[in-house]
Amino acid sequence: MQRKLCLTTWFLLVAVRLLSAPITLLSPDKRIKVSVDLQGKISYSVSMSGTTLLQNSYLQLNLANQPLGERPQLRKKSITTVNTALQPVVPLINSTVPNSYNQLRLDFKNDFSVEFRAYNDGVAYRFITDKADSVVVNNEDVHLHFADAVETSYLETGSFKTSYEILYQRQMLKRVNREKMSVLPVLFDTGKYKLLFSEADLYDYPGLFVKAVDERTVSATFPKAPLTFGPDGDRSMKIVTEAPYIAKTAGKRSFPWRFFVVTDQDAQLVANQMVSKLSTPNQLKETQWIKPGQVTWEWWHNAYVYGVDFKSGYNQDTYKYYIDFASKFGIPYIIMDEGWAKTTLNPFEPNPTINLQELIAYGKTKNVKIILWFTWLAVENNFNVFETLEKWGIAGMKIDFMDRSDQWMVNYYTRVAKKAAKYHLLVDFHGAFKPAGLEIAYPNVLSYEGVIGMEQNIGGGLATPKNNLFLPFLRNAVGPMDYTPGAMRSGHPKDYRPNWVNTMSIGTRAHQLAMYIVFSSGLQMLADNPFNYLREPETTSFITSVPVTWDETRILEAAVGEHIVTAKRKGSTWFVGGMTAEKTHEVTLRTDFLTKGARYQLTLLKDGVNADVQAMDFKRIVQPIQPGEVVTLTMVPDGGFAARIELVQ
């Protein structure tokens, strides 16, 4: 009898141990391991190549009537393997995206599930609910606990109302202001490994912000759902009252993915396509009308054109001049920004200084289409404007000043994307939060701002090379970015002067040219005055030869905040761009990505011999180049280079 009791006790102990043992999920290459523990909470740890990066991190979805994740009761678990490939409608990085991962699904009592995915370059998780009725989400616990102290690169804000145009800071997590928060994405650095944290598939739910807790811990915070609004000038509405919850939403749904890109190679941060892999796929039946491309922009220099025989400004002659310039260089679009309309409130009435219908018709004869600027409020108050714009023959909309990411505003983005697609309109969101998958489901959304771009150099001088060298690794690493490059007046930081007549950039001319290759956007601006482009046709011809979509991308060199060298291929032509921040950087460009046995021609624009002093100095070289040939380059502080390598028939 005693022996039977001992055996029974032993079996019970084994059973308890098995039930309490962590559930393990490995990446396809087995380098990344996720361990999920269900004792008291849904907690998890992440390791790479045997090194623990995250430990005892936990997740919980706090509904109004129950916390999903507290004392979880597992009903079923399953692990599946997926090995597919995606073909993006707008391929900003690669025309084919490998999509291989292992997935762990945990189904719990109380009608909810949690899915974890392990990729070779990262980890993701999300909640799924299966409730009959709508649910109220009071909050969501996203608790990240690192195994060791980490350095972080982040964008600090004290308010949920933000344009997301914030300078990057980099310091140890323990020094981050705990009274403030950061927008996504955020980069954590253990010294050997880096973890880029962001979200994807964001619908009917607020955007996530993170707050520092201690030297190894961050937690999530979310804007509350707005209930009532009041007037706030001509381009926005202020929130008057908020709900005690962050979202009221459908009970049967999946929630946004929370993901990490995990790597020991800075280049992999830039090359990642986690948002594409985690987002709802294309929802449009017809996409052939979606034409990404370059676009002229008048607002950066306030339409102060010169060298012409008419008075410049937001008027008919000036816009025809932009159309002529765009046509000359094969640029498919011009933007008519703030100033085209009589008021910011009425999206139907042009400024009396222009005849919009005549401009549309004139552009058509030149193979140039028009994109119009609007405040989000004007669009919201006139939601029939989409149909009118299609009838007019307008190609797209630049929508501005949202400056929020609460549930209402996230839903506004979705409504705009759907309605614009219905009427064959492209969309560029300014005053916008970071990309989080809407552009995958609705590929007519070609770009977002949400970045310290060149408009910050009209009066502030914030778009510095130092800040620029964070962008490929963070902001642009989660989706398209409307930085608005193309300045033809350049100065080093000490030489910068604010000016809205002759606006300038910070960094060398070659640094600026490299942006067209390094930075990704479905609408890529030429921000400067057409006269400045026309007087340098060889430089302008190079800029306008750079595609905005690509077949293949390779990151040849990369160090966060310091330098980057990017190679991109369209058909048989390669473009290579390099940028550096505050230090000189020597580049050894090995062209082993070229097809062996083929003949190529190199067109190179690099920092000139005096570019360390005179930022405008650059040198243009055209010469044959053989596959495998090594090109040695020096990028001066704030410098760069841009190259086109074409197949010779």
Disulfide bonds with the S-S distance in Angstrom:
none
